[in-house]
Amino acid sequence: MSLEQRYDAFYVSALEKESLSEVDASRWPRNRLEAIVSEEGSGQAILDIGCGNGRLLHQFRARYTQLIGLEYSGVRLAQARVNLEGLAFAAIQGSAEDMGSVSSESVDRIISADTIEHVPDVYAAVAEMFRVLRPGGTLVINTPNIAFAKKRVLLLLGRFPSTSQPNEGHGSDILFDGGHLHYFTYRSLRLLLKRAGFQIVGWKGFGPFGRVHHVWPPLTSVAVHWLARKPEGAQV
């Protein structure tokens, strides 16, 4: 079974239109979607890397004219097409490492919720994000925080601090730890973004207890969350 087939099996879908509930952006974010939607901004084109079933893109239908979704799994992308029918949605199947079908400097904002940890070549992926963003465009990205306090305790107890599946990553027979290949801290993801040329704008800590997780995000946030910008005048 190929990796793509494994993801299709992991995210098997009936391909019936789903009810995409609205994400609450009025409170301090408690999950990855709320954290991304809470970042202000609007424009022409927004690209969701790892768009899944389209729920996150659906939240931006009034803020951006063109919704673009990149997804590795054909099954997940097909579900997104069904869910976003009637909207200005462009579906792209592929990997963040090679977004050749997206023109350089054509996107106002890139969003990515818990996807970068699945990508084999993160250097290539972040370079591609930088390429397709217009100068002044923004990237909103999050990924599980391997340095979260709970993960540190698990490691101290001699257990693997898995970030997707229970039982030290063995929660699924299809993908180990949900297909996570990389594990990030706030600092490691910041260094990765800066290496590609991004200017760091700010961070945000979030979790089920709201603002409490923003006290010191590297320790208290369940996920790493950065807002970054492609500098004006940056060369691709």
N, C-alpha and C positions, 0 to 999 in steps of 0.2 A: 504494500500500500504506500503510495507516494505521500509526501507531506501535505500537499494540497488535498488529497483524498481524506487524509486524517482530519484536517480542519473541517472539511465538508461533513464528515461523519460526526465530529464533535459538536457542530452547530446545525445538525439536521433540522429541517424546517418543512412545514406543510405548504409554504408559499401562499398562505391566505393573508389578506390584509389585516394587520394588527392595529390595535388602538395604541397610538403613541401618546402617552400621557405627557402633560406639560411639566417641565422641570422647574422647581421652585427656586427662583433667583432672588427672592426678597429677603432671605435670611443668610446668615453666615453659612457657607457650603458645608454639607455633611457627606458628600460623596463626589466622585470624579466628574460626573456630569454637571452637577450644580457648580463646581469650582470653575469649569470651563465657561459655562453660560454666564456666570457672574462677572466675567471680564468684559468691560464696556468696549464698544466698537461696532461699526457697520461699514458697508461698502458694496462693491460690485460682486466680487467672487470670493467664496470661502471653500477651502479644501479640507475635508476630514480624512486623515490618514488612519485607516482601520475603521471605516464607517459602520461596520456591522450591519444591523438591520435598518439603519437610517434614523434612529431615534434622536441622536445628538444633532445631526444636520437639520432635522425637523424643527428644532428649537430656534434656528436662525433664519427661517423662511421669510420673516418680516424685516430682518436686518441686512440681508445680503440678497442681491438679485439672482446670482447664479450659485447653485449648490453643487459641489463636486465631491464625489465619494470614491476613494480608493480602497479596495478590499482584496485581500489575497484569496479568500474563500469564494468560489463561484456561487455556492449555496447562499451564503450570507448576502452577497451582492444582489442575487435574484430577489431575496426578501426585501432588500432596501428599495429595489425598483418597484415592487408591489406597494410598499408602504408610502413611498414618495410620489406615487402616480399623480399627475396633474400639476406638479411643481416643476420648476426649471432645474431639473436634476440630471447631471451627467455622471454616469456610472463607469468606473474604470477598474478592471480586474488586473491586479499585479502587485508588485512589491514596492515598498518605499525606497528601496535601493536603486530603482530605475523607473523614473516617472517621465520617460521620454515623450509620452503623449500629452504632457502638460507643458505649455510654452513657458520659456523663461520669463520671469518678472511679470506674470499674468494673474497672480493671486494676491488678494488684499490681506487675507488671514488664513493661517493653517491652524487646525485644531487636531489634537491627537490624544485620545483617552486610553491609557493602558495598552499601547501598541508597540512602542519602541523596544520593549523587553522581548518581543517576539522576533525581531528583525536580526538575521545573522550578521550583516555588515552594518553596524550602526554608524560608522564613519561615512559610508556612502549614502546612507539614508538622510543623515543630517545635512550633508552637502547638497543633496537633491532638494531638500526643504528650502535651503538658502537660495538655490538657483531659481525656483519657481516663484518665490515671493518677490513682489515689487519692492523697490527701495522705500523704506518707511513702513512696510508691511510687518505684521506681527505673527508670532508663533505662540500658541497656548498649548502646553504639553504637560501631561502628568503620567506617572508610572508608580507602581508600588515602591514604598520606602523600606529598603532592606535594613535601615538603621532605626526604624520605629522601635520604641521602647519594648513592645511585646516581642518583636523579633530578636532583640538583644537578649531577652530573658530566655527564649527558646534555645538560642545558640549557647548561652551559658549553661543550660541544662543538657547540652550535648545533642540537641535535636536540630535538624535542618529547618531553617525559618522559611518554609515555602510561602509563596506570595499569591498562589492561585488555588491550589488543591490541598485538601486536608491530608493528614497522615504523612507528613514530610514529602508531599508532592505526589503521593501514590493514590490520589482520589479518583483517578480516571485510568481506564485501561487503554485509552486512545492516545492521549498526550500527557507526558510527565509534567507535572506542575502546570497544566493548562497550556503547555507549549512555551513557557517562559525560558528564554535562553540567557538573558542578562539580568543583573540585579544592580539597582542604582541607589545611591545616596544623593542628597541635594548637591553636594560638592561635585560628585562624579558627573552628574548630568549637566551641571553648570559648565564644567570644564569641557565637556563634549560640545556644547552649544557654542562656547567661545572659540573653540578650535575651528569651527566652521565659519566664524566671522560674525556670529550674532552678538548683539548688544543686550545685556541682561537688564530687564526693566524692574522685575520684582518677583517675589515668591509668595506663596500662600500655603498655610497649613490648614488641613480640614480633617473631619472625621465625624462620628456619630454624636459627639458632644459639642459640636460647633466650634466657637472661637477658642475654646480651651486648647484645641489642637494647634493653634497659631501662636501659643506662648513661646515655643522654641521649635519651629517646624522640623529641623533635622532629627529631633528626638521624639517630638509629640505628634507629628502628622502621620496619618496612616499611609500617605502617598507623597511623592515628590511632585511639586507643581511649580512651574516656572512660566513667566511671561517674558518673551524676548522679542527683539526688533531687529530687522535688517536695516542697517544704517543707510541714511540718504547718501547717494553717490557711491554705494558699494558696487564693486565690479564682480560679475559672475565668473 
